């Protein structure tokens, strides 16, 4: 049994200093079944829960675990905030915008709690791992009942039990390297597509990034547990799996037994699941073996998300990215040569401290060379406690906004150009459900959103669609 009730009853507060430590100690693997004590199985009887998730796919998958745990405790899900007895915000710490959204939504929750004081409110995820956030919640948001982090989702029933029996904030956040815990239950949001964690944490310590502090040490799941999970998805008719990690292509480097992302991809492909994706990749760890495996297997989708962040070697060095522009372009060239129908997307930060107009122009040059299918573009957002937050930043925000606009214009140009190539073609689309702009929606193998004219009987199936119209960010099609 997973040690549900281990740990101290005292308050556990986050420490950025502790979270940034890395030792050579081996990673604990906990593989026991997840069993709730009988006393906790009825704790949520007659109560409804509401979850709002911010941030990355890993946060989305964490919320799937949380939902399953709550339902084991007899809570029922509601999609309406006003109907909830337990409200949980699963947070993201990557950018200031995510902080602002969460605190903004807390205003609605506070108003609701004033009229319904029985409601239990909780905050978890990456923001809960930040010292400054928890300090603010303790001082200005004392009505928030529960705060827990990324390392102890499995202990949620115990945390809720304590919160329900006490009249004070329950804070349990561990700043540590972390462990690998198997068999945490999951309630998947889709019957056709699934997220599967293959590793947790990050040891890259890019100077702008808070993730190594909020998610802990890089630690890979053992391959047999990943393959067992994928085989179970195949058995239940799932059409697509996305392998998740902060840096998925570093998979296996921390394991005692020899293993690599290329080997794992190949074995996942051999399970026969129709579609395989993975994210997010770091250019530093993307090796030839991985490229060869992607090219060899038809069920590994020809789609790669490869963050660039900057096209300037000077800025890349300040970011701690550990590759050069030339190395990045060489990798892209290999990918496109081996995988002719590749769709490539990226992340780019503008206005990093010290970025000059010449540095920015170098980024535009890389965008022109790569012709991305799309890009997530952001103005630099300092995260408290990271080295970049202490760097001198003299570029006016007006200039940063101008650069972002110019970058987005170029990105949009190539996105539209790439989509135009689909007009009149027949492509395979996994139909996921109803669409706001057509009667159905789904995604191509290359991760293009398609609004589809088809039958509801197509939902959950991979069907042939003829593309009838093209927009910058989506396609229109009809089932052939």
C-alpha positions as CSV (number, residue, x, y, z in Angstrom):
1,X,0.0,0.0,0.0
2,X,1.3,3.5,-0.9
3,X,2.2,5.3,2.4
4,X,-0.9,7.5,2.5
5,X,-0.5,8.7,6.0
6,X,3.2,9.1,6.2
7,X,4.6,12.5,7.0
8,X,4.2,15.0,9.9
9,X,1.0,16.6,10.9
10,X,2.8,19.9,11.3
11,X,2.8,22.6,8.6
12,X,5.2,22.0,5.7
13,X,6.2,25.1,3.9
14,X,8.1,25.3,0.6
15,X,11.8,26.3,0.4
16,X,13.3,27.3,-2.9
17,X,16.8,26.6,-1.6
18,X,15.9,23.1,-0.6
19,X,14.0,22.5,-3.9
20,X,17.1,23.4,-5.9
21,X,19.4,20.9,-4.2
22,X,20.6,17.9,-6.2
23,X,22.3,14.8,-4.7
24,X,23.6,11.6,-6.0
25,X,21.2,9.6,-3.9
26,X,19.1,7.0,-5.7
27,X,15.4,7.7,-6.5
28,X,12.9,5.9,-4.3
29,X,10.4,3.8,-6.3
30,X,7.1,3.2,-4.6
31,X,5.1,0.5,-6.5
32,X,2.5,-0.7,-4.0
33,X,-1.2,-0.6,-4.8
34,X,-3.1,2.6,-3.9
35,X,-5.6,1.7,-1.2
36,X,-7.7,4.1,0.9
37,X,-8.4,3.3,4.5
38,X,-12.1,2.6,5.1
39,X,-12.4,5.7,7.2
40,X,-11.7,7.9,4.2
41,X,-13.8,6.2,1.5
42,X,-17.0,8.0,2.5
43,X,-15.5,11.3,3.5
44,X,-16.9,13.0,0.4
45,X,-20.4,11.5,0.5
46,X,-23.0,14.1,-0.6
47,X,-20.2,16.5,-1.6
48,X,-19.3,17.7,-5.1
49,X,-15.9,18.8,-6.3
50,X,-14.8,21.4,-8.9
51,X,-11.3,21.5,-10.4
52,X,-9.7,24.3,-12.5
53,X,-6.4,23.4,-14.2
54,X,-3.8,25.8,-15.4
55,X,-0.7,25.1,-17.4
56,X,0.9,22.2,-19.1
57,X,-0.3,18.7,-20.0
58,X,1.4,17.3,-16.9
59,X,-0.9,19.5,-14.8
60,X,-3.9,18.2,-16.8
61,X,-2.8,14.7,-16.1
62,X,-2.2,15.5,-12.4
63,X,-5.8,16.7,-12.3
64,X,-6.9,13.3,-13.8
65,X,-5.2,11.6,-10.8
66,X,-6.8,14.0,-8.3
67,X,-10.3,13.4,-9.8
68,X,-9.8,9.6,-9.4
69,X,-8.7,10.0,-5.7
70,X,-11.6,12.3,-4.9
71,X,-14.1,9.9,-6.4
72,X,-12.6,7.1,-4.4
73,X,-13.5,9.2,-1.4
74,X,-17.1,9.4,-2.7
75,X,-16.9,13.0,-4.0
76,X,-18.9,13.7,-7.2
77,X,-17.6,16.0,-10.0
78,X,-19.4,19.2,-11.0
79,X,-18.5,21.5,-13.8
80,X,-20.3,24.4,-12.1
81,X,-18.3,26.3,-9.6
82,X,-21.4,27.4,-7.6
83,X,-22.5,23.7,-7.0
84,X,-19.1,22.7,-5.5
85,X,-18.4,21.8,-1.9
86,X,-14.7,21.3,-2.6
87,X,-12.9,23.7,-5.0
88,X,-9.4,23.0,-6.2
89,X,-7.1,25.2,-8.4
90,X,-4.3,23.2,-9.9
91,X,-1.7,25.9,-10.8
92,X,1.1,26.7,-13.1
93,X,4.2,28.8,-12.3
94,X,5.8,29.2,-15.7
95,X,4.7,32.8,-16.4
96,X,3.3,35.8,-14.5
97,X,0.1,35.5,-16.6
98,X,-0.6,32.1,-15.0
99,X,-0.2,33.7,-11.5
100,X,-2.5,36.5,-12.4
101,X,-5.2,34.2,-13.7
102,X,-5.2,32.1,-10.6
103,X,-5.3,35.0,-8.2
104,X,-8.0,36.6,-10.3
105,X,-10.1,33.4,-10.1
106,X,-9.6,33.3,-6.3
107,X,-11.7,36.4,-6.1
108,X,-14.7,34.5,-7.4
109,X,-14.0,31.7,-5.0
110,X,-13.8,34.0,-2.1
111,X,-17.1,35.6,-2.9
112,X,-18.7,32.1,-3.1
113,X,-17.1,31.0,0.2
114,X,-18.5,34.1,2.0
115,X,-22.0,32.9,1.3
116,X,-21.2,29.2,1.6
117,X,-18.7,28.9,4.4
118,X,-18.9,25.1,4.4
119,X,-16.9,25.0,1.1
120,X,-13.4,23.6,1.3
121,X,-11.0,25.5,-1.0
122,X,-7.6,24.1,-2.1
123,X,-4.6,25.2,-4.2
124,X,-2.0,22.7,-5.5
125,X,0.5,22.4,-8.4
126,X,3.6,24.4,-9.2
127,X,2.5,27.7,-7.7
128,X,2.1,26.0,-4.4
129,X,5.8,25.0,-4.5
130,X,6.8,28.7,-4.5
131,X,7.7,30.4,-1.2
132,X,6.3,33.8,-2.2
133,X,3.0,32.4,-3.3
134,X,2.5,30.4,-0.1
135,X,3.5,33.4,2.0
136,X,0.8,35.5,0.2
137,X,-1.8,32.9,0.7
138,X,-1.0,32.7,4.4
139,X,-1.2,36.4,4.9
140,X,-3.9,37.6,2.5
141,X,-5.9,34.5,1.7
142,X,-6.3,32.9,5.0
143,X,-9.7,31.5,3.9
144,X,-8.0,29.1,1.5
145,X,-8.2,25.9,3.5
146,X,-5.7,23.6,1.8
147,X,-2.3,24.1,0.0
148,X,-0.3,21.1,-1.3
149,X,2.4,20.7,-3.8
150,X,3.5,18.5,-6.7
151,X,5.1,15.7,-4.6
152,X,2.2,14.6,-2.5
153,X,-0.9,14.2,-4.7
154,X,-1.2,10.7,-3.4
155,X,-1.7,12.1,0.2
156,X,-4.7,14.2,-0.7
157,X,-7.3,12.1,1.3
158,X,-5.2,12.5,4.4
159,X,-4.7,16.3,3.8
160,X,-8.5,16.8,3.2
161,X,-9.3,14.8,6.4
162,X,-7.1,17.1,8.5
163,X,-8.6,20.2,6.8
164,X,-12.1,19.1,7.6
165,X,-11.3,18.5,11.2
166,X,-9.4,21.7,11.9
167,X,-10.2,25.4,11.7
168,X,-6.9,26.6,10.2
169,X,-5.0,26.4,6.9
170,X,-3.6,23.0,6.1
171,X,-0.3,23.4,4.2
172,X,1.7,20.4,3.1
173,X,4.3,21.3,0.5
174,X,7.5,19.3,0.3
175,X,10.6,20.8,-1.3
176,X,12.6,17.8,-2.3
177,X,14.1,15.8,-5.1
178,X,11.1,13.5,-5.2
179,X,10.3,9.9,-5.8
180,X,8.5,7.8,-8.5
181,X,5.1,6.7,-7.2
182,X,3.3,4.1,-9.3
183,X,-0.4,3.0,-9.2
184,X,-1.9,6.4,-8.4
185,X,-5.5,6.1,-9.7
186,X,-6.6,8.1,-12.8
187,X,-9.9,9.3,-14.2
188,X,-9.1,10.1,-17.8
189,X,-10.8,13.1,-19.4
190,X,-11.0,11.3,-22.8
191,X,-11.9,7.8,-23.8
192,X,-9.7,8.0,-26.9
193,X,-6.6,10.0,-26.0
194,X,-4.5,9.5,-22.9
195,X,-1.5,11.2,-21.2
196,X,1.2,8.9,-19.8
197,X,4.0,10.2,-17.6
198,X,7.3,8.7,-18.4
199,X,9.4,10.9,-16.2
200,X,9.1,13.7,-13.7
201,X,11.2,16.8,-12.8
202,X,14.1,18.5,-14.5
203,X,17.8,19.0,-13.9
204,X,18.5,21.4,-16.8
205,X,18.1,24.6,-14.6
206,X,17.6,27.0,-17.5
207,X,18.2,30.4,-15.9
208,X,14.6,31.6,-16.5
209,X,12.8,28.5,-15.5
210,X,11.1,27.6,-12.2
211,X,10.3,24.0,-13.1
212,X,13.4,22.3,-11.6
213,X,12.4,23.9,-8.3
214,X,8.6,23.1,-8.5
215,X,8.9,19.6,-9.9
216,X,12.1,18.2,-8.4
217,X,14.9,16.1,-9.7
218,X,14.8,14.4,-13.1
219,X,13.5,10.9,-12.4
220,X,12.3,8.4,-14.9
221,X,9.6,5.7,-14.5
222,X,10.8,2.2,-15.1
223,X,10.0,1.0,-18.6
224,X,7.9,-2.0,-17.5
225,X,5.4,0.2,-15.7
226,X,5.1,2.6,-18.7
227,X,4.5,-0.3,-21.2
228,X,2.0,-1.9,-18.9
229,X,0.0,1.3,-18.8
230,X,0.1,1.7,-22.6
231,X,-0.9,-1.9,-23.1
232,X,-3.9,-1.3,-20.8
233,X,-4.9,1.7,-22.9
234,X,-4.7,-0.5,-26.0
235,X,-6.9,-3.1,-24.4
236,X,-9.5,-0.4,-23.6
237,X,-9.6,0.9,-27.2
238,X,-7.6,4.1,-26.8
239,X,-6.4,5.6,-30.1
240,X,-3.6,7.9,-29.0
241,X,-1.1,8.2,-26.2
242,X,1.1,11.2,-25.4
243,X,4.2,10.4,-23.4
244,X,4.9,13.3,-20.9
245,X,7.9,14.7,-19.2
246,X,9.6,18.0,-18.6
247,X,12.3,16.8,-20.9
248,X,11.0,13.6,-22.4
249,X,14.0,12.8,-24.5
250,X,16.2,12.7,-21.4
251,X,14.2,9.6,-20.4
252,X,16.2,6.9,-18.8
253,X,19.5,8.8,-18.2
254,X,18.8,8.6,-14.4
255,X,18.0,4.9,-14.3
256,X,20.4,2.3,-13.2
257,X,19.5,0.0,-16.1
258,X,20.3,1.0,-19.6
259,X,17.4,2.7,-21.3
260,X,16.8,5.6,-23.7
261,X,13.9,7.6,-25.1
262,X,14.5,6.0,-28.5
263,X,14.3,2.5,-27.0
264,X,11.2,3.4,-25.1
265,X,9.5,4.9,-28.2
266,X,10.2,1.8,-30.1
267,X,8.7,-0.5,-27.5
268,X,5.6,1.7,-27.1
269,X,5.2,1.6,-30.9
270,X,5.3,-2.2,-30.8
271,X,2.3,-2.2,-28.4
272,X,0.2,-1.4,-31.5
273,X,-1.5,1.7,-30.2
274,X,-2.5,3.7,-33.3
275,X,-1.0,7.0,-32.4
276,X,2.0,8.0,-30.2
277,X,3.1,11.6,-29.4
278,X,5.6,12.9,-26.9
279,X,6.4,16.2,-25.2
280,X,8.3,18.3,-24.4
281,X,11.7,17.7,-26.0
282,X,14.9,19.6,-25.2
283,X,17.2,20.0,-28.2
284,X,20.2,18.9,-26.1
285,X,19.0,15.3,-25.6
286,X,17.5,14.6,-29.1
287,X,19.7,11.9,-30.5
288,X,19.9,10.1,-33.9
289,X,18.4,6.9,-32.4
290,X,15.2,8.8,-31.5
291,X,15.0,10.3,-35.0
292,X,15.4,6.9,-36.6
293,X,12.7,5.3,-34.5
294,X,10.2,8.1,-35.2
295,X,10.9,7.7,-39.0
296,X,10.6,3.9,-38.8
297,X,7.2,3.6,-37.1
298,X,4.0,4.8,-38.7
299,X,2.2,5.0,-35.4
300,X,4.7,7.5,-34.0
301,X,3.2,10.8,-35.2
302,X,5.4,13.0,-37.5
303,X,5.1,15.9,-35.1
304,X,7.8,17.3,-32.9
305,X,7.6,20.2,-30.4
306,X,11.2,21.5,-30.1
307,X,11.6,24.7,-28.0
308,X,14.1,27.2,-29.5
309,X,13.6,30.0,-26.9
310,X,16.1,32.3,-28.8
311,X,18.0,32.3,-32.0
312,X,21.0,34.2,-30.6
313,X,23.9,32.2,-29.2
314,X,24.6,35.0,-26.7
315,X,21.1,34.8,-25.3
316,X,21.0,31.0,-25.4
317,X,24.1,31.0,-23.2
318,X,22.6,33.5,-20.8
319,X,19.5,31.2,-20.7
320,X,21.6,28.2,-19.9
321,X,20.2,26.2,-22.8
322,X,23.5,24.4,-23.5
323,X,23.1,24.3,-27.3
324,X,23.9,26.8,-30.1
325,X,21.8,28.1,-32.9
326,X,23.9,26.1,-35.3
327,X,23.4,22.9,-33.3
328,X,19.6,23.5,-33.2
329,X,19.4,24.1,-37.0
330,X,21.5,20.9,-37.6
331,X,19.0,18.9,-35.5
332,X,16.0,20.4,-37.4
333,X,17.7,19.6,-40.7
334,X,18.2,15.9,-39.6
335,X,14.5,15.7,-38.5
336,X,13.2,17.1,-41.7
337,X,15.5,14.9,-43.8
338,X,14.5,11.7,-42.0
339,X,10.8,12.6,-41.6
340,X,9.7,14.3,-44.8
341,X,6.1,15.1,-43.6
342,X,7.3,16.5,-40.2
343,X,5.3,19.2,-38.5
344,X,7.5,21.3,-36.2
345,X,6.4,23.6,-33.5
346,X,8.4,25.6,-30.9
347,X,8.5,28.0,-27.9
348,X,10.2,31.4,-28.2
349,X,10.9,34.0,-25.5
350,X,11.4,37.7,-26.6
351,X,12.8,40.4,-24.4
352,X,15.1,38.2,-22.3
353,X,17.3,40.4,-20.1
354,X,20.1,41.8,-22.3
355,X,18.4,40.9,-25.6
356,X,19.4,43.5,-28.3
357,X,17.7,44.2,-31.6
358,X,20.5,42.1,-33.2
359,X,19.8,39.2,-31.0
360,X,16.1,39.4,-31.8
361,X,16.9,39.5,-35.6
362,X,18.9,36.3,-35.2
363,X,15.7,34.7,-33.7
364,X,13.7,35.8,-36.7
365,X,16.4,34.3,-39.0
366,X,16.0,30.9,-37.3
367,X,12.2,31.1,-37.7
368,X,12.7,31.8,-41.4
369,X,15.0,28.8,-41.7
370,X,12.8,26.4,-39.8
371,X,9.4,27.6,-41.1
372,X,7.5,26.3,-38.0
373,X,4.0,25.0,-38.3
374,X,3.2,27.1,-35.2
375,X,5.0,28.6,-32.2
376,X,4.1,29.6,-28.6
377,X,5.6,33.0,-28.2
378,X,6.0,34.9,-25.0
379,X,7.5,38.1,-23.5
380,X,10.1,37.1,-20.8
381,X,8.5,36.7,-17.4
382,X,10.9,36.8,-14.4
383,X,10.2,34.0,-12.0
384,X,11.3,34.8,-8.4
385,X,14.3,32.8,-7.3
386,X,15.7,32.0,-10.8
387,X,19.0,33.5,-12.0
388,X,17.3,35.4,-14.8
389,X,15.1,37.3,-12.4
390,X,18.3,38.9,-11.0
391,X,19.7,39.9,-14.4
392,X,19.6,43.6,-15.5
393,X,16.7,44.2,-17.9
394,X,16.8,47.6,-19.6
395,X,14.6,46.9,-22.6
396,X,11.3,48.9,-22.4
397,X,8.1,46.9,-22.4
398,X,7.0,48.9,-25.4
399,X,10.0,47.5,-27.4
400,X,9.3,43.9,-26.1
401,X,5.7,44.2,-27.3
402,X,6.9,45.4,-30.7
403,X,9.3,42.5,-31.0
404,X,6.5,40.0,-30.0
405,X,4.2,41.5,-32.6
406,X,6.8,41.2,-35.3
407,X,7.7,37.6,-34.4
408,X,4.0,36.6,-34.4
409,X,3.5,38.1,-37.8
410,X,6.3,35.9,-39.1
411,X,5.1,32.8,-37.3
412,X,1.5,33.4,-38.6
413,X,2.8,33.7,-42.1
414,X,4.5,30.3,-42.0
415,X,1.6,28.7,-40.1
416,X,-0.7,29.7,-42.9
417,X,1.7,28.6,-45.6
418,X,2.0,25.1,-44.0
419,X,-1.8,24.8,-43.7
420,X,-2.3,25.8,-47.3
421,X,-0.5,22.6,-48.3
422,X,-3.4,20.6,-46.9
423,X,-6.1,22.1,-49.1
424,X,-7.7,19.4,-51.2
425,X,-5.8,16.6,-49.6
426,X,-7.2,13.6,-47.7
427,X,-5.7,13.1,-44.3
428,X,-6.3,10.9,-41.3
429,X,-8.1,12.7,-38.4
430,X,-8.8,11.3,-34.9
431,X,-12.4,12.6,-34.2
432,X,-12.5,13.7,-30.6
433,X,-16.0,15.2,-30.2
434,X,-18.3,18.1,-31.0
435,X,-16.8,21.3,-32.4
436,X,-17.7,25.0,-31.8
437,X,-17.1,25.7,-35.5
438,X,-18.4,22.6,-37.2
439,X,-20.3,19.6,-36.0
440,X,-17.1,17.6,-35.1
441,X,-13.4,18.3,-34.4
442,X,-10.2,16.3,-34.3
443,X,-6.5,16.4,-35.1
444,X,-4.4,15.2,-38.0
445,X,-1.2,13.1,-37.5
446,X,0.7,16.4,-37.7
447,X,-1.4,17.9,-34.9
448,X,-3.5,20.2,-37.1
449,X,-7.0,21.0,-35.7
450,X,-9.7,20.1,-38.2
451,X,-13.4,21.1,-37.9
452,X,-15.1,18.2,-39.6
453,X,-18.5,17.6,-41.2
454,X,-19.2,14.0,-40.2
455,X,-21.4,11.7,-38.2
456,X,-21.4,11.4,-34.4
457,X,-20.7,7.7,-35.0
458,X,-17.2,8.9,-36.1
459,X,-16.3,10.1,-32.6
460,X,-13.4,8.1,-31.2
461,X,-12.3,6.9,-34.6
462,X,-9.4,7.7,-37.0
463,X,-11.2,8.6,-40.3
464,X,-10.1,9.9,-43.7
465,X,-11.0,13.6,-44.1
466,X,-10.8,15.7,-47.2
467,X,-9.6,19.3,-46.4
468,X,-12.0,21.8,-47.9
469,X,-10.8,25.1,-46.4
470,X,-7.7,26.4,-44.7
471,X,-7.2,29.0,-42.0
472,X,-4.0,30.0,-40.2
473,X,-4.7,28.0,-37.1
474,X,-7.2,25.4,-38.3
475,X,-8.5,23.4,-41.2
476,X,-12.1,22.5,-42.4
477,X,-12.8,19.1,-43.7
478,X,-15.4,16.4,-44.5
479,X,-15.3,12.7,-43.8
480,X,-14.6,10.8,-47.0
